[in-house]
Amino acid sequence: MTQVKPFDVALGDRTGTRLIARPRRLRSSAAMRGLVRETRVNPDGLVAPLFVVAGDGVVQPIGSMPGVARFSVDTVVRECRELDAAGVRAVLLFGIPEAAAKDAYATVNYDPNGIVQRAAGAIKDALPHLLVIADLCNCEYTDHGHCGIVDAAGEIDNDRTLEILAKTALTYARAGVDIVAPSDMMDGRVAAIRAALDDDGFTKTAIMSYAAKYASAFYGPFREAAESTPAFGDRRTYQMDPANRREALKEVRLDVEEGADIVMVKPAMAYLDVVCSVREMTDLPLAVYHVSGEYAMLKAAAERGWIDEDRAVDETLTAIARAGADIIITYFAKDYLRRTRS
Ligand code: PBG
C-alpha cells in the first residue's frame, strides 16, 4: 500500500486522483457568500417596543437600556414617525400608569382613556399604516406588580384575571390596536380574549400570544423601565421554568387551539432550541422577543469596547431568524434598519 502524503491529498481534487470536499469555495468572496446565504433578517418583521408613561413632553432615558426612553402620548407619536421613517412597520406598546393610579385589580388597564388606549389612538391617527401591537398584561397596572389578580391566600387567581384581560383587550381594540399580545401566561387567556373580541365585532383584531414565556432573569431592565417588579414573590407560578422545552410545545399547542394568530417564544438567545422546535410544530407565524436584558448585555459590552455592537447585533438577529423566527421584537429595530436599509 502506498502512503499518501499530505501534499498529494491537497492536490487531489485538481488531479482527480483523490477528492476532498472544499466548502471554502463558496466563501471566497462577498458575492459568493451572498449567493449562498441561507438566512436573512426580514426587515418588515422587526417590531419596536415602546414604553408610554403619563404626562406631556416626556422623553425619559432608561438607565439600564442605553438608547431606549420612556415617552408620553405626545412624544411617542414623534418617535413613531422616526421609526416609520427608518422602515419599522410595527410597534409594541407598554403602558406605565402613575403609581397612584394602580390598584389590586388593574382597573386603569381597561380605562378607555388609559395610556395604551390614548397612545394607540394617537399613533393610528398620525400613521394609520403603522401596525400597533399592545402588550396585554396587568403587572404594570397592579399595585402589587403581579400579572394577575391576587386572591386572599396570596395566590394568582387565573380565572378572575381572564375577565380583566378580556375586558382590557376590548378597550385596546376599540382604540385602534391591530394586534393584542397577552404576556401574562394565565391559562385560557387566548380563548377568553378571542371570544370577547368576536362578541364585540372585532373579528379582525389579531392575537399574538406570548405562548412560551419563561420566568427569566433577562427581564431585569424591563422591570426598571415599566416599574413592574412584583412587590412579593416572583412569577414562577405562571411563567415557564427555563428547564422545559416540551412544555413550551404544550403551551404553543394550547394557544393555537384557542385561536392565537401568531405565537411567541421569549426570551430569545438562551431559548433558540425552543424556537427551533416550535417552528417545526406549527404553521403559524412565530415571533421571538429579544428582551431587555439581552439588549442591555450587548450594549454594556459594546460600551466597554469588548464587542463590536453592529456585528454582534447582526449576528444575534440572524441567529434568531435562523432558528425560525418570522417576527423579531427588538429594542435594536430602529438602529438596525437605519444602518442596514439603503
Ligand atoms: C409583562 C412583560 C414583561 C416583558 C414583556 N411583557 C416583563 C415580565 O414578564 O416580567 C419583558 C420584556 C423585556 O424584558 O424586554 N408581563
Boltz pocket constraint, residues with backbone or C-beta under 6 A from the ligand:
constraints:
  - pocket:
      binder: B
      contacts: [[A, 135], [A, 137], [A, 139], [A, 147], [A, 183], [A, 184], [A, 218], [A, 219], [A, 220], [A, 221], [A, 222], [A, 223], [A, 228], [A, 235], [A, 290], [A, 291], [A, 292], [A, 293]]
      max_distance: 6.0
